[in-house]
Amino acid sequence: MATRTPVIAGNWKMNTDVESGLKLAKGIAELSGAVGGVDKIVCPPFVSIASVAQALAGSSIQVGAQNVSANTDGAFTGEVSTSMLQSLVSHAIVGHSERRVLYGETSVQVAEKAVAAANAGITPVLCIGEDLSVRKLGNAESFVAAQLEASLSGVTDWDSLIVAYEPVWAIGTGEAATSDQAQEMTTVCRQVIRSLAPNAADSVRVLYGGSVNSGNVVELLAQPDIDGALVGGASLKAEEFSKLIAAAGAS
Ligand code: PEP
């Protein structure tokens, strides 16, 4: 079986301005720059990406975007293309549930973004996850399998892909999935990948996201199909985020 390097990725969402973002990035680099055995990524808001990327240049902390356009250029007001990001980021989150729910992004659009990112040498961190009503109906597995399959439509570069299982009910609620639930669902994600690309299933990293913190990260990362975490709230504090990185480095 392939060895999968764990990933800790921080999604700052619409938090931090340029100055506080720089401070946060530098704090994380100071505390976690020397930690090995884990891929460390911060995803600041677009306006801070250039300064954060400059501050982290030469460090082991990578920079990601929180979104990316599937279009190359032109009349797409407010959008940011892969070519604009290419020199600044290594990763881009696509299909976060907030974009799906609040901005109506479909899995077809998410798949287009994932393909555009990979074509530009940017690794997509592709998010999927069920909401509470789906879970209560007992349909979480089939929902996530279908959503992931649709969101992977046209994806062929399996070396440039990270999947993040993020149950909507666990995001920002302080109520993380149990490690058993998270393991069950990341296994479903891996099965979907196996059905589409048998050779890639053991090497694609599948993360868990949803209220991860220093109190639950060790147990979550101990699960065989969980290769790291996509982190919101806890990524906004350098010390807390660095504890997650340390846990992943030691896992
Ligand atoms: C997220 O938004 O991707 C996330 C996981 O948020 P939180 O860690 O705050 O639940």
Residues whose N, C-alpha, C, O or C-beta is under 5 A from the ligand:
A	BS01	PEP	N11 A170 I171 G172 T173 G209 G210 S211 V212 L230 V231 G232 G233 A234
